[in-house]
């Protein structure tokens, strides 16, 4: 019916059946596609009313019958206005007849017919069909000798289950939706007694009860008053004892408890606490027997009640003991043995249950703080226990995905600890310090490294964000750190990061630097600790540089040791050069020059040697590496301000020193190597004189990057784009280099870019620079703009903040070009929803809070340049359950969406405030004091 050359008009049942046979069984993919296209046209054609009924004949195979039922649903749901009012009753009657016929037949066909009748009912009620649901119940309860009673019952339950589901996805106008929702809520009086009866009947088989519970689950999402659901919720609690019904019963209870309107029915909520607490014995048995599904289900119920209604239940002061018992049950859930995510998943459900305590008036708040302080301390113990690494042997068997999920879980724990700090304050730090002290000084019971690491991780989590300079336990902690027996990489990393988090405190207490600096320098010698040790040294050199001159010679010696340079990655070498720049900046000019001489002379000698050699991939790569090292050194050396990893805009004035500028001195030495013109940062003025060499440099850079991709090569490319791309004479070689670097980097993305955050960071900066200085580069026919866009989206999800910031910078340059650059506009309009999804994931908690302003910039640009698309995309994205965070309600998501699309969208400052507010809600941190200035 739809092979090439036979344009059969959609119509009779036989051609449709033939097309379906072609779609399902023809091995030729082209024929399948033609058949699918033809069938889609057939479904919406006027003839569909005729052939749909023919396809439902009992002599047809289920696939054909299913298509007929689907065509009916499409016609009813999308083309309702085409149906004359005098045909409503006939259509209703035919659908009832077909559902009765298929009650004992194909399940998939029965479901589609039920969906079609549900759509019909929603369109007719309340005027044309005032008691639709009651009529459905009555029709299927009527005796019919041709249909088995049990089959009729299942058909009715299927129809009642899909009715609310069809309502949720229907295309009814907004005013009709509210009207129909109200009618359905009233009609639950015809449904719930039937469901209760079926659950209570002794002879009801398990599959009927399961259907009943699914039907109840579907109806409660229509915001039925919780008190009307009370009997069925209690019946669902009873069903939890039946293993066959357990999962369905959990869904029913959780859906009923979680509906937003439920908190209005406090008395019903209070009645639910005892049955939830009554599940504790079943929970303990499940935990003991390793039954994860049962323990997970029961914990979901406890968390749903406690988390969704904490404010309402806390308000009932006379019932404080029962709510405290519920909180303790949730604490038990959080503390279920096992390591997330390999052999338990429950603890990720535990949110910041007690947010609402801080919102009460001072008197009530003080009472509750006293009552719940022990709970908070218990929570800290549980969370730090869950944060512990498994044994080395077990960890070795984990997949990379499992290790990454565990890392993210620990970040969640870190966020929660900062929230707990709001309640416990300095007492929390004292508690952690006391436990760590006992652990390290108890010689009779040696502790595991995992226990020590978790306690330090708790300290680090708080010290990274909270100002702990006032704390009287930090000196003791600095004194304890050297006593830690470091025999494990994870423990060593946490020790390093903890020292780094305390670098500002060390700047105020320089006498303590000597306690920890030797540990950092020792760690520099271990390649496995290069990231944490270099990061920590960089922080110390930045914060404490004026107190480091006595240690400068030792730091330079360790940092420039041949073994260290040889055994560490390029990115760590670059960071270390930045650290040395901070360090040397605080010395006297003579000392700076002396150290610079010993530091960079070997590199200059290598450059001179390499310049004399015949060019090859190896020596070109070496040149790029050396130039990158010196460039990073100059970034932080003897300048009036710096920003660390692009994170800080704080200006830090250095003492004015008399004498030659160290950078100028170094640049003079580099001229002999004939490559100093590449340095924009150090000898920017020479780049104009270098113009005749642009073609050769572009060719050399392209060859180097093709051989071994390096971030420093991209950075040099970015400098060339910045300085020369606007000049017609230099545009061709720069265009060729830009396209080559882009092509090679796209290939790197296909292979997996996670190991190269520095390359991704530099690539995003290059793209942003190209859009800023020479947007014509994005008009090149052989530039895959869509692939570049997708790489940008992927980069937004990196854990490294500088990389994410660079990606945000790319999109804030790209989006304004939608109108002027056709390929950009097309890609953004077709793929912008994916970008929005990634931005909302970051705002929802996947990215560091320090990046929220940058995500806000993207939302601002989307609003300004793609508003009509954004209004659709954000609505679709926010409809996903639990997205972008399970901690925000549909109402909060709707409020945020409306704010973003409101008139205030033109005010960038307000957009940033909206994003910051929403991300705090997503992280469960909204309203806490420490975020007041955030």
N, C-alpha and C positions, 0 to 999 in steps of 0.2 A: 504493500500500500504506500510505502514511502521510499522505495529504492530510487536511485538517480533516474530521472527521466519520467517518473510516474507521480505526478503531483495530484494524488487523490484528494478530493475534498473531504474534510473531516465530516463524518456523519454516521452511517449505519454501524451496527455492532460488529459485523464481520471484518471490515477493514481495521477497526480498533483492535480486535483480537489478534489479527495478523501482525499489526504493528507491535503489540505487546510481546508476541512470540519472537519477533525480530529483536526487540530490545533485550529480552532475557536469554535467548539461545543462539543468536547469530554471532559467530566468532569474529566477524569483521567489525572493527571498532568504528569505522566510518558509518557503516549501516546502523550500528547501535545509536550513534549520535543523531543521525537523521531521524530514526524512529522516535527517540526521546523528544526531539524538537517538535515533530509532528503531533505526538501525543499531548504535549503541553498546550499546543494550539487547540487540539480537539477538546480538552477538558474545559476550556473557556468558551467554546463555540456554542451557538444556540442549540445545535443538534445534541449537545451533551444531555439535555433533559430527556431525550428519547433513548439514546444508546445506553445510558447509565443503568436503567432498569433492565434492559436486555442482558447486560453483562452480569447481572446478579442472579441469572438463572442457575438453578442447582446443578445443571450439567456442565457448568464452566469450572475451570480450575481456580483455586483460591487467588492466584496472582491476578487473574482477569476480574474476578469478583471484587477484589480489593480496589482495583482501578475504578470500577464502576461506583463503589461507595465513596471513594475519594473525590471523584468528579461531582457527585451530588453535594458533598460538603463544600467544595469550592464554589459551586453555583449558589448555594444557600448563603454562605458566609460573605462572599465578595459581590454577588450580583442580586442581593435581596430586593432591591428596588425594581428589578425586572419581573418579579413574580406578582401577578395580579392578586389582589386581596381575596377574590372569590375562589382562589385555588389553594389557600392556606390549609383548609381543613382536609382537602383531598391529599395534599402532600404529607401532612401529619399522619393521616391514616395509613398511607402507603409505607411510610417509614416504620410505624409501629408494626405493620404486618411483616416487613422484611426483618426487623430485629427479632420478632418472634420466631420466624423461620430459621434464622441463623443462631438462635439461642443455644442449640446443641451442635452447631457447626464450627466453621473456622473462626478462631479467636480474633485474628487480625481483622477479618471482614466485619465481625460483630462490633469491634471497637470503633471502626470507621463509621459504621452506621449509627452507633450511639453518639459519636461526635457530631454527625450531620443533624440528628434529631435535637441534640443539645443546642446547636447553632440556631436551628429553627425556633426553639423555645425562647432563646435569648432575644431573638428579633421580634417575636410576637408578644412577649410579656411586657407590661401587665394588661394592656388594653385588649389585644386580640386573643390572648390566652391567659386569663387572670389567675388560674390555679394550676399552672403547668406541672409543677412538681407533684402536687397531690394527685393530679390526673395520671401521671406516670406510675405512681405507686399503685393506684387503684387498678389501672389497666393490667399491670403484671401480676397483681395478686388475684385477679379474676381467674376462676378455674378454666383451663383449656385442655381438653382431653388429648390434644395432639402434641402437647409439649410437656416434657417432664418438669415437675414442680421445682426441682433443684436447679435445672437449667434456666427456668424462668427467673428464679431468685438471683442467679449469677448475672443474667442479662440486666435485670433491674439495678443490681449493685454497680455493674459496669457503667450503665447510663448515669446513675447518680454520682459516680466518681468523676466521670469526664465533664459533667455539667459545670462545676466550679472551675475546672482546669480550662475549659473552653472560654469561660467568662474572662479569665485572667489574660488570655491571648487574643480576645475578640477585638474587632475593629469598630466597636460601637463608639459613637461620638461621646465626648466627656459627660455631657448632661444626661445622656441615656445610661451611661455606665453607672453613675450614682443612683439613678432611679432603679435600675435592674438589681444592683447590689442590695439595695434596701428590700426589694421584693424577695430575693433569694434568702436573705437573713430571716425574714418572717416565715418563709416556707420550710425552714429547718424543722419546724414543728411537725411536718409531715414525714421527715426523714429520720430524726434522731430516735423517736420511739421504736421505729422499725429496727434500727441498728442495735438498740439496747436489747430488744426482744431476741434478735438473732444471736447476740453474744451470750445471753443468759440461758438459751435453750440447751439442754444437756445433749441433745442429739445433733446439734449443729457440727458438721465436720470442720476440721482445721482450715481447709481452703476457703470455706465460707466465712469463718471468723477473720481470716487474713484479709479477705476482700472487704469485710465490714470495717476493719481498722484503717485500711487504705482510703475507703470512702470517707470516714470521719476525718482523716488527715487532710483530705481535699477540701472538705467543708469548713474546717476551722480557719482556713486562710481567707475566708470571706468576712473576717472580723465579727464572728458570732459572739455575743456576750459570753464571757467565761462561765458565768453561773448556769447558762443553758447547756454548757458542755460538761458540767460537773459529773453527772452519772456516767457518761461515756469515758471520761478521764479515769474515774475510779475503776471502770471495767477494764480499761487498758492497763492499769497498774496490776490488776489480777492476771491479765494475759501475759505479763512479764515472766510469770512462773512457768509458762509453756515454752520450751526451747523453739518449737516450730513457729510460734507467734512473736518471739522476743523482738526481733529487729523491727517488724512492722509496728509493734506496740510502742517501742522507743520513739519511732518517728512520729506516731500519733500524739504521744504525751508532749514531746519537745515542741511540735508545731502548735499544739494548743496553748502551752505555757508561754511560748515566745511571741504570740501575736501582740502587736504594740498596744492594743486597747486593753489587754488583760490586767494591767496595773490598776485599772479603775475598780476592779472587783477584789478588794483587799480580803474580805471575809473568805472568799473562795480560795485565794492564794494561801491564806493561813491554814485552811483545811487540807491543802496539798502537802504541807511540810511533813506531817506525820507519815503518810505513805512513802514519801521520798526517804525519810530517815529509816523507815522500815525495810528499805532495800540494802541496808548496810551489811547484814549477815550474808546475803547473796553476793554482794560485792566482795567481801573478804574471801569467801569461798572461791570466787572466780579468780581473784588475785593469786591465792595459794595454788590453784590448779593450773595457772598460766592461761586461763581463758580470756584472751585479750578482747574478744568481741563483746562478751558480757560485761566486763569491767568498763570498757569504753562506753557502752550504751548507758549503763547506770550513771556513770560520771557525766555524760551529756545531759541527762535529766536533772541531776543536782545542780550543774552549772547553769542550765537554762533557767531554773527557778531562782537561784541566788543572784546571777549576774543581771538578768533582765529586770528584776523587781527589787533590787537591794534597797532603793530609796523608799518604796512603798512599805516594805517589810520592816525596815529600820524605824519608820515612823510609828510603828506599833510598839511603843516602849514596853507595854506590859507583857509582850511576847518575846522579849529580847533573848530569853534563854533558848527558845526553840530555834530562833534564827542563828544564834551563836552555834548551836548544834549542827545546823545546816552548813555554816561556814567551816566548821571543823571537818565535816564530811568532805567538803570540797578540798580542804587541805590534804585529807587522806588521798583523794583522787590525784592531786598534784604530786604527791610523794610515792605513787605506785612504783615499785621496783622496776628497774630496766633502764636501758639507755636509749634515749630518743635519737633517731626514729626507728631503730632496728627492731626492738622488741617491746615497744610501748609507744602509744601516740596520745594518751589521754592528757598529759600535762600541758600540751600546747593549747588545750581548751580553756585553761584557767586564766581568766582575765583579771583586770584590776577590780576585784569584786567590791572593794570598800570605797570607791571614788566618792560616793555620796556623803560619807561621814564629814568630809571637809566642807560640805555645802550647808550643814546645819548651823543654827544660831550658836554662839559661843558656849552657852551653858550645856546644851545637849551634846555639842561636839566634844566638850571636855569629858563628859560621862562616857561617851562611846570610845573616845581615844583610850581612856583608862581600861575599858572592857576589852578592847581589841588589840591593845599593845602586845599581849602574849601571842595573839594570833599572827601579828606581823612578824615577831621574832621567829615563830614557828615557820612562817612562810619563807623567811630568809634561809633558815636551815634546810628546808626542803629544796628551794631553788638552787642553793649552792651544792647540795648533794646531787641534784639532777645535772648540774653543770660539769660534774666530774667526768673526766675522760675514762673510758673503760680500760681494762688491762692492755698492755702493749700488744699482747698476742691477739686479743679480740679485735682491737682497733686495726690491726694489720689485715684482718679479713673483711673490713668494711669496704664497700665500693666508694668511688669518688663522689657519687651522688649522695650517699648516706653521710659521708664526712661533711659535705657542703650543707646538708640539712641540719646537721648537728651544730655547725658553725653559726647558721642563722638562728637556731634555737637559743644558743648562748647569747647572741645579740639581743634577743627578746628578753632573756633573763636579765641582761644588763640594764635594759630599759625599765624593767619591773623594779629592780633594786633601787634605781634612782627615785622611782615613785614611792617606794617604801621609806626611803630616806626622808621624804616629806613628813612622815609621821614620827619616825624615830630619831631623826637628826643625829647629833654627835654620839648618842648612845649606840647607834648602829656601828659607827666606826670603832668605838671602844669595844663592843662585843666582838667584832671581827679581829681586832688586835689581840684581845685576851685569848681567843681561840688559837690564833696563829702562834702566840707566845707559848701557850701550853704545849702546842703540837711540836714546836721546835726545841723545847727545853726538856721534854719528857724522854729520858733515856731508857726508861723501863719498857715503854710501849712505842717502838719506832712507828712513825706514821708512813702512809703511802704518799708518793709524790703527787698523786691525784688530789688528795685531801688538801695538801699545801697549796697546790696550784689553784684550786677552786676558791680558797679563802683570799688568795692574792688577786684573783680575777674579780672578786667582789670589791676589793679595795680599788682596783684599777677602774672598774665600771663607774664608781662614784667620783674618784679623783679626776677622771677625764673631763667631766662636765661640771661638777660642783667645786666651788672654791674651798679647798680644805686647808688653806694657809693658816686659819685660826686654830686648827685641831691640835690638841695636846698629845695625840697619839702618833702623829707623823714622825716626830723625832725617834720614838721607840721603834716604829716600823723601819725607818732607815737603818737603825741599829740592828734590827733582826735580819734584814735582807742578806747581809754577808754570811749569816749562819745557815742559810738554806743550802742543803746539799743538792747541787744541780746535776742530775744524772740523766736528764730527759729533755728532748728538744722542746716539747710543749711547755714544760715548766720553765725552761730557760727563756722562751719567748715571752711568757707572762711576766717573769721577773723583769725583763728588759722593758716591756710596755708599761709596767707599774712605775719603774724608775722614770721613764719618759713622762708619764702623767704627773709626776711630782717635780718636774723640772722647774716650774715657777716657784714652788716652795724652796727648792735648792737655791734659786737666785736670791731669795730673801734670807737664806741660812747657809751662806757659802762654806762655813766651817765643816758642813756635813758632806760636801762634794767628794772628799777623799774616801768616804765610806763606800761609795757606789761606783765612782768612775773606774777604778781598777776592774770591776766586774764587767763593765761595758767594753773596756778595751780588750779584756780577755775574750769576751764573746765575739769580738770582731774577727778573731782568728778562726772561728768556726763557720764555714760556708753555709751550714744549715740555719744559722742564726743571723745571716747577713741582713735580712729585711728588718728584724726587730732591733738589732744592735745599731745599725746605721741610722734608723729612724730615731732611736733614743739619743744617740750621740749628736745628731743634728739638732734635736730639741734642746739638749744641754748647751751646745755651742751657741745656739740662738739666744736662749734665756739667760745664760750665766757667763757670757763671753768675757765680761769685764773682770770676772773672778778666776778665769782660766789661764792667764799668762804663766803661772808657775807650772802648769801641766802641759803647756803648748808643745814643747819639744817632744815629750813622750807621745802625745796624741798624734802629732805629725809623723813621728817615726813608725808607730803602729799602723797608721792609716795608709802609709805609702810603702809598706813592706811588699816586696816582690810577690811573696806567696799570697798575700791578701788580694792584690790586684789580679793575679792569675786565676784565682779560684772563685771569683765572684762575678755576678752578672753585670752587664753594662749599666743597667738602671741603678743598681746599688753603688757602683763606682761614681756615677753622676751625683747621687745624693751625698755621698761622702765628700765630694769636692765642694758642694754647697756648705756642708758643715765646716770644712776647713776655711772657706771664705768668711763665714761668721767668726770663726776663731781668730783668724789672722787680723780681721778688721779692728780688733780691740788692742792690738799690739802697737808699739811705737814704730814709726816709719822704718827705722833702721832694722828692727826685728822683722817687720813684714818683708822687706826686701831680702833679708838674709834667708828667711824661710822660703820665700818664693824662689830664690835662686836654687836652693837644694831641691825644692818641690818640682819645679817645671823644667829645669835644665835637661834632665833625661828625656823629657818629652820633646823639647826643641831639637835635641840631637837626633832623636828618632825621626822627626819631621824632615830635618835636613837630609838625612840618609834616604828616607823614602822618596823625597823629591828628586833625587838623582837616579832612582831606579826606573827601569822600564815599567810603565803602568800595567798592573794586573789586579784581579779582584782582591787578592789578599792585601797588597799594600794600600790600595784605595780604601779598603775597609778600616785599616789601621789608622789612616789619616783622619777619616771621619770620627773614629773613636777618640783620638787625641784631641781633635778640635772640640768635640762635645765635652770632654773633661775640662778643658780650659775655659770653655764658654760657661759651664756651670760654676766654676770657681769665680769667674768675673761677675756672675749674677749677684753674689752675696758679698763680694769683696769691695770695701771702701766706697760704698754708695750710701746716699742719705736715707733711703728707705728700702725695704724689701717686703715681699710677701711670700710666705712659706707655702709651697705647693699651691699657689694661687688662692690661698684661703684667707689671708689677713690683709687688710688695707691700712693697717696701723702704721703711721710714719714713726720711725725711730731715728732720731738725730744722733749722729756720732760726733765725738770730739773733733774739733778742727785740728788738723796736724800740719805742721810746716814740712816742706820738702817735696820731692817728686811724687807724682801720683803713681802708685804701684801698677795700675793697669796700663798707664802710658809706658812705663818701663818695660813691662812684659811685651806690649805690642811692638816696641822698638826691636826687641829680640826676635819677634816672630816674622818681621819683614824679611829677614834673610831667608826664610823658608819659602817665600813666594806664595804663601797661602793665607796670610793674615787678613786679606781683604774679605774673607768669608765671614769673619766675625762681625755681626751687626752690633752686638752689645759692646764689644771692646774697642773696635776701630771703625765705627760706622762711617766716618768721613771718607775712608779709603775706598769704600764700595763703589762710589761714582767713578773713581779712577780705574776701577777694575772692569768697567763696562766692556772693553774689547775681549775680555776673557769669558764673557757670559756663555757663548755657545759651547766652548770647550768644557767649562765647569758643569753645564747642564748635561752634557754627554757623559762626563765622568761620574756625576752623581747618579745618573740613570743606570749606568753599568754597575756601580757599587750596590745600589739598592736592589737591583735585579739579582745580584749574586747572594747577598745576605741582607735582608731588610733590617734597618736600624732606625731608631727614632731620631738620632742626630742628623741623618740624611734628610728626613722629612723636614726637620727644623730648618736646615739650610735651604731646602726648596721653598719653604714658607718665606724665608728672608728674601730670596730672589723674587718671588711673586710680589712681595710687599714693595720692593724697591724698583724693579725693572719691568713688571708685567704691563704697566700702562704705557710704556714706550714702544711704538710700532716696530722699531728695528729689533727689539729683543723679544717681542711676543711669540714668534714662531718657536724658538728653542725652549722657551719657558712653557709654552702650551704642550709641546711634545714631552717635556719632563713631567709636567703635571699629570698628563694622561697616563704615562708609564707608571709613575708612583701610585696613582689611583688603581690602575689595573693590577699591579703586584699586590697591593694591600687588600683589594677585594678577594684575590686568590687566598691570601692569608686568612681572611675572615672565613672562607669556605672550609679551610683546614682546621679552624678553631683558634680564635684570637685571645682566649683567656690567659695564655702564658705571656702575652705581649701587651700589658696595659699601657706601657710607655709609648709603644708604636701607635696604639689606638688613640691615645691622648694627642700625640703630635699630629696624627692624620686628621682628627676632628678640627684641630686648630688650623691646619693647612686649608681645609675646605672652607672654614669660616673666613680666613684671610682672602681666599680666592673670590668668594662672593662679595666681600667688602671692596677689594681693590680692582678686580677684573671679573665681573659676573659673566662676561662673554664666554669664559671658560666652560660654563655650564650649557652653552649652546652647541658645543662640539657634538657632532653626530655619533662619534664612537665613545662618548661618555655615557655609561650606564647609570643614569640619574636614579632609577628605581633601586638598583643595588646599593648605591651610595646612601640613599635614604634608609634602606633596611639596616645597613651597617650602623648608621647613626642611632636607630632605635635600639639595636642590640647593645650599643655602647652605653646607653642610658641605664642599663641594668647591671653594669660592672660594679663591684664593691668598692673600687678605688674612687674616692671623691674627686680628685683632679680630672680623671678621665670622664666622669659624669658631667662635671662642670664644662669641660671642653665640648662635649656632645651637645649640651644645652646651648652653648655659644654658637655651634654650627646651625642648630635649628632656628635660633633667633635671627640669624642672618639669612637663612634659607626662606622662611615663611614670607617675609616682605617681598620676595621676588616672584611670588605666585603669579602676579598679574603681568609682569614684564618679560618673564622667561617661560615660554610655553611648556617645555618639558618639565620644568619644576612645578608649574601649576597643575599639570595633568597628574603627576606622581603624588602630589600632596592631596589632591581631591580624591584619588583612588585609594590612597593608603594612609590618609591622615588619622583615621580611626585607630590604627595600630599605634601610631605615635601618641595619641591621647591616652590609649590604654596603658602604655609604658610610663607616661608621666603620672597618671593616677596611681599606678602601682608604686612608684617612688614616693609619692605623697602619702600613700596608704601605709607606708612603714618599711618598704624595701630599701629605701635610700636614707642616707644620713640626714638629720634635721638641718644641718648646716647648708644643705643644697636647696632648700625650699624656695629661696628667692630666685634661683636659676630655673627651677621648674615653673615658677610663677611667670617668668619671662616668656616661656614657651606658650603658656595658656594665654597670656596677654597678646602675643603675636597671632595665635590662632583666632582669638576673638576679633582682632583688628582686620585680619586679612582673609579669614575663612569662616565668618560668623554663621552663615546659613548652614554650613556643613557641621560646625562645632555644635550647634543647638541640637542636631539630630544625633551626632556621635555620642555626646555626653549623656543623653537620655538613654541610649541603647547600652552604653557601658555601665551606667549606674543601676540598670535593672538586674545585673548579675548578682546572685546571692553571695553574700560574704565579700563582695568587691567594693572598693579596694581594700577593705578591712572588715573583719567580722565584728569589730567593736563599734561600728557606726550603724545606726538604724536607718531604714528607708527614708524616714522623715529628715534626718540629718543630711543624708545624701541629696535629697530633693532640695533642701535649703541651700546647700553648697552649689548645686547646679544652677538654681535660680539666681544666686548671688553672682556667679561667674558670668551669667548671660544678662545681668541687669545693666542699667545705665552706668553703673559704677565701673563697668568693664574698661572704660576709657581711662580710668585712673590707675596707673601702674602701682602706686603705693597701696591702694585699697585692694588690688588683686593679690599683692604679696601678703597683705594682712589676712585676706580670706584663706589663702593657701596655708599660712602658718596656723590659723585657727583650726582648719580642717585636719591638718596632719596631727595636731595634738589630740583631737577627737579619735582619729584612727589609731593612735598609739596608746590610747587610754590615759593620756597625760594632761588632758584639758582641765584647767581650773586649779592646778597645783601651783604653789607659790614659786617654785624655782623656774617655772616657765613664764612668770609674769612679765619679765622683760624680754622674752624671746621674740 
